[in-house]
Amino acid sequence: MNEQPYSTSTDVVEIDAMGQPCPMPLLMLKRQLKKSTSAQMFCLKSSDPHSEIDVTRYCQIHDLKCTFSKLSEHEFHYLIES
C-alpha cells in the first residue's frame, strides 16, 4: 500500500514557473488561485531567487499557508494552501 504525501481530499496543483523571471511565478500563482473553486494545495516551482520575497509576502497578506523549500541554488518550491 503506497502512502500519499498529501491528503486525498485536497488536490495539489503544480505550477511550473522554472525559467520564468519575477514577477511571473507570482502571477502564475495568482492565476491558479483565481481558478480555484475550493480549498486546494499548490506546489509552485521557481528558479528565480527573488520569488521567495514576492510569494511569501503575498501569502502573508492573503492569509495563505506557505511552506518554502530551497532544493538547490536555482530551484525553489512553495507549498501553498488556500
C-alpha positions as CSV (number, residue, x, y, z in Angstrom):
1,M,0.0,0.0,0.0
2,N,1.5,3.3,-1.1
3,E,1.2,6.3,1.2
4,Q,0.3,9.6,-0.4
5,P,2.4,12.7,0.7
6,Y,-0.8,14.9,0.6
7,S,-4.3,14.4,1.8
8,T,-6.5,12.7,-0.9
9,S,-9.3,15.1,0.0
10,T,-7.2,18.1,-1.3
11,D,-5.9,18.3,-4.8
12,V,-2.3,19.5,-5.4
13,V,-2.0,21.8,-8.4
14,E,1.6,22.0,-9.7
15,I,2.6,25.4,-11.1
16,D,5.9,25.2,-13.1
17,A,7.5,28.6,-13.2
18,M,11.0,27.3,-13.8
19,G,13.0,29.7,-16.0
20,Q,10.5,32.5,-15.6
21,P,11.8,35.8,-14.1
22,C,9.9,37.7,-11.4
23,P,7.1,38.6,-11.3
24,M,5.9,35.6,-13.4
25,P,6.0,33.0,-10.6
26,L,3.7,35.2,-8.5
27,L,1.4,36.0,-11.5
28,M,1.1,32.3,-12.3
29,L,0.2,31.5,-8.7
30,K,-2.4,34.3,-8.7
31,R,-4.0,32.9,-11.9
32,Q,-4.3,29.4,-10.4
33,L,-5.7,30.8,-7.1
34,K,-8.4,32.6,-9.2
35,K,-9.3,29.3,-10.9
36,S,-9.7,27.5,-7.6
37,T,-13.2,26.9,-6.5
38,S,-12.5,25.0,-3.3
39,A,-9.6,24.6,-0.8
40,Q,-6.6,23.3,-2.7
41,M,-2.9,23.0,-2.3
42,F,-0.5,24.5,-4.9
43,C,3.1,23.5,-5.5
44,L,4.8,26.4,-7.1
45,K,8.3,25.6,-8.6
46,S,10.5,28.6,-9.4
47,S,14.1,29.1,-10.4
48,D,14.1,32.9,-9.5
49,P,15.6,33.5,-6.1
50,H,13.7,36.8,-5.8
51,S,10.4,34.8,-5.9
52,E,10.8,34.0,-2.2
53,I,10.1,37.5,-1.2
54,D,7.2,38.0,-3.6
55,V,5.5,34.7,-2.9
56,T,5.9,34.6,0.9
57,R,4.8,38.3,1.2
58,Y,1.7,37.7,-1.0
59,C,0.8,34.6,1.1
60,Q,1.1,36.6,4.4
61,I,-1.1,39.4,3.1
62,H,-3.8,36.9,1.9
63,D,-3.6,34.6,4.9
64,L,-2.4,31.6,2.9
65,K,-0.2,29.0,4.5
66,C,3.1,28.8,2.6
67,T,6.0,26.4,3.1
68,F,9.2,27.3,1.3
69,S,11.9,24.8,0.3
70,K,15.2,25.5,-1.4
71,L,16.2,22.4,-3.4
72,S,19.3,24.0,-5.0
73,E,20.8,27.3,-5.9
74,H,18.3,27.5,-8.8
75,E,15.2,25.6,-7.6
76,F,12.7,26.8,-5.1
77,H,9.4,25.1,-4.2
78,Y,6.5,26.6,-2.4
79,L,3.6,24.6,-1.0
80,I,0.7,26.9,-0.7
81,E,-2.7,26.0,1.0
82,S,-5.7,28.1,0.1
